[in-house]
Amino acid sequence: MFQVLNTAIITTLLALLLSSSSMAAFDWLQKGRQLLGGETGTQSQALSNQEIGAGLKEALRVGAERVVGQVGALDGFNADPKIHIPLPDSLSKPRSMLAAIGYGSMFDDLELKLNRAAEAAAPEARVLFLKAIEAMTLEDVQAIYNGPDDAATQYFRSKMNTPLSDKMRPIIDRSLAEVGALDSYDKAVGKYKTLPFVPDVKADLTAYVLDKGLDGIFYYLAREEAAIRQNPVKRTTELLQKVFGK
């Protein structure tokens, strides 16, 4: 009996809702359902500033880890045409002159060791990037989150390039010595100077490898940042999926 009564009540209500005199009420009800299921639901799932900040920093940490692992591996710089470090322009003529007399391999060896130095220094840059990420303010986070696909990389370029360079310089200097680049440079330039009537040449290898090394890291950091924003496969944690699944 109660079931029949309930059915009757439901039927009556539906008839009222669908009648021409109650279409406005029906429309209001539909909007209410949409609001409850849509806007209210979205608001309940809205990201807090803390979540956005944590998600962005996690994305940058993930990206930095991947980039450092890639460029810091053997041939990470040397075998990658996108970030391979060539000899400085000031050494191109000496290289050609030595190649003409059969000693071009001396500068070939130097070029290889410049790339080896960048590869050796890259893992140590990881800690510097992680510290820079943690130091980001809420304003930085919001600007990057709402910015273009390489907003974080642009941020690092504009805000952190100088301090990162200062901290990376002794690391690059040590790496050049450890891989034998400085010794190769001295030998190649020394051989070049034995040629008659050649102009003197100088190259600041530390500054050069530092600039090119950071260029390589930033190049791939921008690609990782864009990938995490655009490619669900790259969002390897729950927080990344929540923040960048917008």
Protein Blocks (a to p, Z undefined) as FASTA:
>chain_A
ZZmmmmmmmmmmmmmmmpmklmmmmmmmmmmmmmmmmmmmmmmmpccfklmmmmmmmmmm
mmmmmmmmmmmpghklmmmmkloccddfklmmmmmmmmmnopmmmmmmmmmmmmmmmmmm
mmmmmmmmmmmmmmpcfklmmmmmmmcfklmmmmmmmmmmmmmmmmmmmmmmmmmmmnom
mmmmmmmmmmmmmpghiacddddfklmmmmmmmmmmmmmmmmmmmmmmmmmklmmbfklm
mmmmZZ
